[in-house]
Amino acid sequence: MTTVAERVRPALAFFDVDETVIADKSMVEFWEYWLARNPSRVPEQVGDLRAEAAASRNRAALNRRYYRRYAGVPLADLEAAGRRWYETYRRGDTAFVRAAVDAIAGHRAAGHEVILVSGSMMPLLEPLAQELGAAGVLCTELVVRSDGALTGEVHRPMIGESKAEAAVRTMRERGVDPSDCFAYGDHESDLALLRAVGNPVVVGSSRALNEEAERSGWMVVPAGRGPLRLESA
C-alpha cells in the first residue's frame, strides 16, 4: 500500500526577493527610509546609493559596502526600523511582483516549503517572510559586536554563487531531491541558483536569463507589479 508520504515527494521553492517577489530593491528602499529618519547616524563619506548601484558591476563588493553604512547601529534598532519600513512598503499599489506572489501561494498549497534567498538582510526580510508564510530565509548575515551593535561587516554576501551554495546545502540538510525543487530569479546573478534545481523559473525580462530559458526550456513569468493580495495564500 502506498502511503501519503510516498506519494508526495518533499520539495523546496527558492525565491530571490528584490525585483522577483517585491518589485523594488529592498536595500535601496530601506536606506532612503533610514536616511530620512536618521540623518545624524549616517557616515559623512556615504555617497548616493542609487548611483553607486548603477555604476557597480561587482554585486558582492557593493553588498559589503552597503552594510558598512550601518556600522555602530544597534541591531535591535535596525530590526525595529525594518519592521516599520516593511509595514509602509507593503501597502504600495505596485510594491509586489504578482506572478511571484501567486507562485508562492501555489507552492504553499502544494505542500512545498518556500525559502527566500537574498543579498538583503534579515531585518528587512523577516517581516516579508512572516507575511508570505516562508519557511526560511537565506540572506546576507550581519556581523554583530558583543554589545549588540553592528560592525558594518558581513559574514558573506548572499550574492551569485553564494545563493546556489546555500540552496544546495539547504536541500541536502532537508533531504530533498534538487530535481523536485524550484527556484525563481530575475537577474543574471541568480543564474547559479536557477541551475541548482530541477525547475528554474525566470521572472521578468533579463536578456541573459531569457536566453538561457530559451536554450534550456525554462519557464518565464512576467514581472508585472501590483499590490499584495494574499487571499489564495
TORRO-261778 format. One record per residue (C-alpha): residue in three letters; z, y, x negated; residue number from 0. Coordinates in Angstrom, 2 decimals. Layout:
BEGIN
SITE  rest       c3       c2       c1   nr
SITE   ala        Z        Y        X  NUM
...
//
This chain:
BEGIN
SITE  rest       c3       c2       c1   nr
SITE   met     0.00     0.00     0.00    0
SITE   thr    -1.00     3.45    -1.37    1
SITE   thr     1.86     5.96    -1.42    2
SITE   val     1.57     9.70    -0.82    3
SITE   ala     2.34    10.32    -4.50    4
SITE   glu    -0.58     8.09    -5.45    5
SITE   arg    -2.98     9.75    -3.02    6
SITE   val    -2.15    13.31    -4.04    7
SITE   arg    -2.55    13.95    -7.76    8
SITE   pro    -0.45    16.87    -9.03    9
SITE   ala    -2.38    19.94   -10.15   10
SITE   leu    -1.70    23.39   -11.55   11
SITE   ala    -3.68    26.55   -10.84   12
SITE   phe    -3.52    29.16   -13.62   13
SITE   phe    -4.31    32.77   -12.76   14
SITE   asp    -4.88    35.65   -15.12   15
SITE   val    -3.30    38.70   -13.46   16
SITE   asp    -4.84    42.06   -14.37   17
SITE   glu    -8.16    42.59   -12.56   18
SITE   thr    -8.00    38.97   -11.42   19
SITE   val    -5.08    38.96    -8.98   20
SITE   ile    -4.18    42.63    -8.94   21
SITE   ala    -7.15    44.96    -9.06   22
SITE   asp    -5.85    47.15   -11.89   23
SITE   lys    -4.30    46.78   -15.32   24
SITE   ser    -0.57    46.40   -14.72   25
SITE   met     0.44    47.65   -18.17   26
SITE   val    -1.58    50.85   -17.81   27
SITE   glu    -0.46    51.49   -14.24   28
SITE   phe     3.17    50.90   -15.13   29
SITE   trp     3.00    53.05   -18.27   30
SITE   glu     1.79    56.03   -16.24   31
SITE   tyr     4.58    55.36   -13.72   32
SITE   trp     7.15    55.14   -16.55   33
SITE   leu     5.79    58.20   -18.36   34
SITE   ala     6.06    60.39   -15.25   35
SITE   arg     9.69    59.39   -14.72   36
SITE   asn    10.94    59.10   -18.30   37
SITE   pro     9.27    61.79   -20.41   38
SITE   ser    12.29    62.10   -22.70   39
SITE   arg    12.14    58.37   -23.55   40
SITE   val     8.53    58.37   -24.75   41
SITE   pro     7.86    58.29   -28.52   42
SITE   glu     6.24    61.51   -29.76   43
SITE   gln     3.42    59.72   -31.58   44
SITE   val     2.19    57.88   -28.49   45
SITE   gly    -1.37    58.77   -27.51   46
SITE   asp    -3.40    58.33   -24.35   47
SITE   leu    -3.21    54.68   -23.34   48
SITE   arg    -6.44    54.51   -21.35   49
SITE   ala    -8.41    56.00   -24.24   50
SITE   glu    -6.77    53.63   -26.71   51
SITE   ala    -7.51    50.62   -24.50   52
SITE   ala   -11.16    51.66   -24.08   53
SITE   ala   -11.62    52.09   -27.83   54
SITE   ser    -9.90    48.88   -28.96   55
SITE   arg   -11.75    45.59   -29.41   56
SITE   asn    -8.66    43.71   -30.57   57
SITE   arg    -6.67    42.99   -27.44   58
SITE   ala    -3.84    41.23   -29.24   59
SITE   ala    -3.26    44.20   -31.57   60
SITE   leu    -3.47    46.59   -28.62   61
SITE   asn    -0.92    44.45   -26.79   62
SITE   arg     1.54    44.72   -29.69   63
SITE   arg     1.06    48.50   -29.98   64
SITE   tyr     1.65    48.90   -26.27   65
SITE   tyr     5.10    47.33   -26.32   66
SITE   arg     6.23    49.49   -29.22   67
SITE   arg     6.24    52.34   -26.70   68
SITE   tyr     9.39    50.83   -25.19   69
SITE   ala    11.40    50.43   -28.39   70
SITE   gly    15.07    51.18   -27.73   71
SITE   val    14.77    50.90   -23.93   72
SITE   pro    17.36    48.56   -22.36   73
SITE   leu    15.63    45.54   -20.86   74
SITE   ala    17.65    46.00   -17.66   75
SITE   asp    16.19    49.50   -17.23   76
SITE   leu    12.67    48.17   -17.68   77
SITE   glu    13.28    45.37   -15.18   78
SITE   ala    14.59    47.83   -12.58   79
SITE   ala    11.64    50.16   -13.15   80
SITE   gly     9.23    47.24   -12.92   81
SITE   arg    10.57    46.29    -9.51   82
SITE   arg    10.30    49.86    -8.26   83
SITE   trp     6.76    50.21    -9.64   84
SITE   tyr     5.62    46.99    -8.02   85
SITE   glu     7.12    47.92    -4.66   86
SITE   thr     5.00    51.07    -4.72   87
SITE   tyr     1.89    49.43    -6.17   88
SITE   arg     1.77    46.54    -3.70   89
SITE   arg     1.30    48.92    -0.77   90
SITE   gly    -2.06    50.19    -2.00   91
SITE   asp    -5.11    49.57     0.19   92
SITE   thr    -7.15    48.46    -2.84   93
SITE   ala    -4.40    47.00    -5.02   94
SITE   phe    -5.37    43.31    -4.95   95
SITE   val    -8.38    41.11    -5.57   96
SITE   arg    -8.83    39.46    -2.21   97
SITE   ala   -10.60    36.30    -3.41   98
SITE   ala    -7.80    35.53    -5.86   99
SITE   val    -5.00    36.14    -3.37  100
SITE   asp    -6.77    33.87    -0.89  101
SITE   ala    -7.22    31.25    -3.61  102
SITE   ile    -3.50    31.37    -4.42  103
SITE   ala    -2.71    30.74    -0.76  104
SITE   gly    -5.18    27.87    -0.69  105
SITE   his    -3.72    26.23    -3.78  106
SITE   arg    -0.20    26.50    -2.45  107
SITE   ala    -1.31    24.98     0.86  108
SITE   ala    -2.85    22.10    -1.08  109
SITE   gly     0.43    21.49    -2.88  110
SITE   his    -0.70    22.88    -6.23  111
SITE   glu     1.69    24.88    -8.41  112
SITE   val     0.46    28.39    -9.18  113
SITE   ile     1.11    29.74   -12.68  114
SITE   leu     0.46    33.36   -13.65  115
SITE   val    -0.84    33.83   -17.21  116
SITE   ser    -0.91    37.37   -18.56  117
SITE   gly    -0.59    39.67   -21.54  118
SITE   ser     1.64    41.78   -19.32  119
SITE   met     5.45    41.47   -19.34  120
SITE   met     7.95    39.72   -17.13  121
SITE   pro     9.49    42.93   -15.69  122
SITE   leu     6.10    43.64   -14.05  123
SITE   leu     5.08    40.08   -13.27  124
SITE   glu     8.27    38.65   -11.80  125
SITE   pro     8.16    40.61    -8.52  126
SITE   leu     4.47    39.71    -8.13  127
SITE   ala     5.18    36.04    -8.81  128
SITE   gln     8.00    36.01    -6.29  129
SITE   glu     5.88    37.58    -3.59  130
SITE   leu     2.92    35.26    -4.16  131
SITE   gly     5.07    32.16    -4.46  132
SITE   ala     4.03    31.38    -8.04  133
SITE   ala     5.92    28.51    -9.63  134
SITE   gly     5.88    30.03   -13.11  135
SITE   val     4.82    32.87   -15.37  136
SITE   leu     3.38    32.63   -18.89  137
SITE   cys     3.36    36.10   -20.41  138
SITE   thr     3.97    38.21   -23.50  139
SITE   glu     7.66    37.79   -24.35  140
SITE   leu     9.58    40.85   -25.49  141
SITE   val    11.98    40.77   -28.43  142
SITE   val    15.42    41.95   -27.30  143
SITE   arg    18.26    43.13   -29.54  144
SITE   ser    21.79    41.79   -29.21  145
SITE   asp    22.75    44.93   -27.27  146
SITE   gly    20.08    44.25   -24.64  147
SITE   ala    17.60    46.91   -25.81  148
SITE   leu    14.01    46.19   -26.77  149
SITE   thr    12.97    46.21   -30.41  150
SITE   gly     9.42    47.18   -29.46  151
SITE   glu     8.07    43.92   -30.89  152
SITE   val     6.90    40.80   -29.08  153
SITE   his     7.07    37.13   -29.98  154
SITE   arg     3.35    36.60   -29.40  155
SITE   pro     0.80    38.43   -27.26  156
SITE   met    -0.33    36.21   -24.38  157
SITE   ile    -3.98    37.03   -25.07  158
SITE   gly    -7.08    34.89   -25.63  159
SITE   glu    -6.36    31.53   -27.25  160
SITE   ser    -2.64    32.00   -26.59  161
SITE   lys    -3.31    31.67   -22.86  162
SITE   ala    -5.15    28.39   -23.35  163
SITE   glu    -2.46    27.03   -25.66  164
SITE   ala     0.28    27.96   -23.17  165
SITE   ala    -1.65    26.37   -20.30  166
SITE   val    -2.28    23.16   -22.27  167
SITE   arg     1.39    22.97   -23.23  168
SITE   thr     2.43    23.50   -19.60  169
SITE   met     0.05    20.82   -18.32  170
SITE   arg     1.39    18.41   -20.90  171
SITE   glu     5.01    19.21   -20.01  172
SITE   arg     4.30    18.76   -16.28  173
SITE   gly     2.40    15.54   -16.88  174
SITE   val    -0.75    16.70   -15.10  175
SITE   asp    -4.35    15.89   -15.96  176
SITE   pro    -6.29    19.00   -17.07  177
SITE   ser    -9.31    17.71   -15.15  178
SITE   asp    -7.31    18.17   -11.94  179
SITE   cys    -6.25    21.73   -12.78  180
SITE   phe    -7.76    25.15   -12.09  181
SITE   ala    -7.94    28.48   -13.90  182
SITE   tyr    -9.09    31.93   -12.80  183
SITE   gly   -10.05    34.81   -15.10  184
SITE   asp   -12.12    37.98   -15.14  185
SITE   his   -12.62    38.83   -18.82  186
SITE   glu   -14.19    37.12   -21.81  187
SITE   ser   -10.72    36.92   -23.37  188
SITE   asp    -9.93    34.40   -20.58  189
SITE   leu   -12.70    32.06   -21.73  190
SITE   ala   -10.41    29.71   -23.66  191
SITE   leu    -8.10    29.44   -20.65  192
SITE   leu   -11.01    28.63   -18.36  193
SITE   arg   -12.29    25.95   -20.74  194
SITE   ala    -8.85    24.31   -20.88  195
SITE   val    -9.07    22.99   -17.30  196
SITE   gly   -11.46    20.93   -15.26  197
SITE   asn   -12.01    23.54   -12.56  198
SITE   pro   -12.63    27.03   -14.00  199
SITE   val   -13.33    29.96   -11.68  200
SITE   val   -14.77    33.29   -12.83  201
SITE   val   -13.57    36.34   -10.94  202
SITE   gly   -15.94    39.29   -10.91  203
SITE   ser   -18.98    40.32   -12.88  204
SITE   ser   -18.17    39.85   -16.58  205
SITE   arg   -21.53    39.16   -18.21  206
SITE   ala   -20.09    36.75   -20.76  207
SITE   leu   -18.19    34.75   -18.15  208
SITE   asn   -21.03    34.73   -15.65  209
SITE   glu   -23.45    33.47   -18.30  210
SITE   glu   -21.01    30.70   -19.19  211
SITE   ala   -20.54    29.92   -15.50  212
SITE   glu   -24.29    29.55   -15.04  213
SITE   arg   -24.58    27.27   -18.07  214
SITE   ser   -21.60    25.13   -17.14  215
SITE   gly   -21.75    25.12   -13.36  216
SITE   trp   -18.52    27.02   -12.86  217
SITE   met   -17.62    28.72    -9.61  218
SITE   val   -17.84    32.54    -9.46  219
SITE   val   -16.00    34.61    -6.85  220
SITE   pro   -16.23    38.36    -6.17  221
SITE   ala   -13.61    40.84    -7.36  222
SITE   gly   -13.59    42.86    -4.15  223
SITE   arg   -10.46    44.93    -3.75  224
SITE   gly    -8.20    45.09    -0.72  225
SITE   pro    -4.60    45.27     0.48  226
SITE   leu    -2.14    42.44     0.15  227
SITE   arg    -2.13    40.14     3.16  228
SITE   leu    -0.04    37.01     2.99  229
SITE   glu    -0.41    35.56     6.47  230
SITE   ser    -2.10    32.46     5.10  231
SITE   ala     0.20    32.07     2.06  232
//
